[in-house]
Amino acid sequence: MRILTATAEGDAHLTEHIEPVLAPADRVLAWLTEEDSALIERFLDSLAALKDHAAAATPGPEPERSTEPYSPALLM
């Protein structure tokens, strides 16, 4: 099994592209108090849990009915 790891060039490339997104967020987060940060953390954790619960409760797509009388598994 091969395990892929980022190279130094890959890390630099990622940093270059994500920095414009993270810099404003870091500035805003620096303005927050510890209590505000804890509140936002709890909110985001709850939101993620609710989204996971909703995703788990959502049924998958209906299987497509084929007009073909044989399934690929039977042909093997």
C-alpha positions as CSV (number, residue, x, y, z in Angstrom):
1,M,0.0,0.0,0.0
2,R,1.3,3.5,-0.8
3,I,0.7,6.3,1.5
4,L,0.8,9.8,-0.1
5,T,2.3,12.7,1.8
6,A,2.6,16.3,0.8
7,T,5.9,17.6,-0.4
8,A,7.4,20.9,0.7
9,E,6.4,22.3,-2.7
10,G,2.9,21.0,-2.2
11,D,2.7,22.6,1.3
12,A,3.9,25.9,-0.2
13,H,1.4,25.8,-3.0
14,L,-1.5,25.0,-0.5
15,T,-0.4,27.8,1.8
16,E,-0.2,30.3,-1.1
17,H,-3.8,29.5,-2.2
18,I,-5.4,29.2,1.3
19,E,-3.8,32.3,2.8
20,P,-6.3,34.8,1.3
21,V,-9.1,32.8,2.9
22,L,-7.5,32.3,6.3
23,A,-6.0,35.7,6.9
24,P,-9.4,37.6,7.2
25,A,-10.7,34.8,9.4
26,D,-7.7,35.0,11.7
27,R,-8.1,38.8,12.0
28,V,-11.8,38.4,13.0
29,L,-11.0,35.6,15.4
30,A,-8.4,37.7,17.1
31,W,-11.1,40.2,18.1
32,L,-13.1,37.5,20.0
33,T,-12.9,36.9,23.7
34,E,-12.4,33.4,25.1
35,E,-16.2,33.2,25.9
36,D,-17.1,34.3,22.4
37,S,-14.7,31.7,20.9
38,A,-16.2,29.0,23.1
39,L,-19.7,29.9,22.1
40,I,-18.8,29.8,18.4
41,E,-17.0,26.5,18.9
42,R,-20.1,25.0,20.5
43,F,-22.3,26.4,17.8
44,L,-20.2,24.9,15.0
45,D,-19.9,21.5,16.8
46,S,-23.7,21.4,17.2
47,L,-24.2,22.4,13.5
48,A,-21.9,19.7,12.3
49,A,-23.7,17.1,14.5
50,L,-27.1,18.2,13.2
51,K,-25.9,18.1,9.6
52,D,-24.4,14.6,10.1
53,H,-27.7,13.4,11.7
54,A,-29.7,14.8,8.8
55,A,-27.4,13.2,6.2
56,A,-27.7,9.8,8.0
57,A,-31.5,10.1,8.0
58,T,-31.7,11.0,4.3
59,P,-32.5,8.0,2.2
60,G,-30.3,7.2,-0.7
61,P,-31.4,7.3,-4.3
62,E,-33.7,4.6,-5.6
63,P,-31.9,2.0,-7.6
64,E,-32.5,2.3,-11.3
65,R,-34.6,-0.4,-12.8
66,S,-33.1,-1.9,-15.9
67,T,-35.0,-3.3,-18.8
68,E,-32.2,-5.8,-19.2
69,P,-33.2,-9.2,-17.8
70,Y,-29.7,-10.0,-16.7
71,S,-27.7,-8.1,-14.2
72,P,-23.9,-7.6,-14.6
73,A,-23.3,-9.9,-11.7
74,L,-25.1,-12.8,-13.4
75,L,-23.1,-12.3,-16.5
76,M,-19.7,-12.8,-14.8
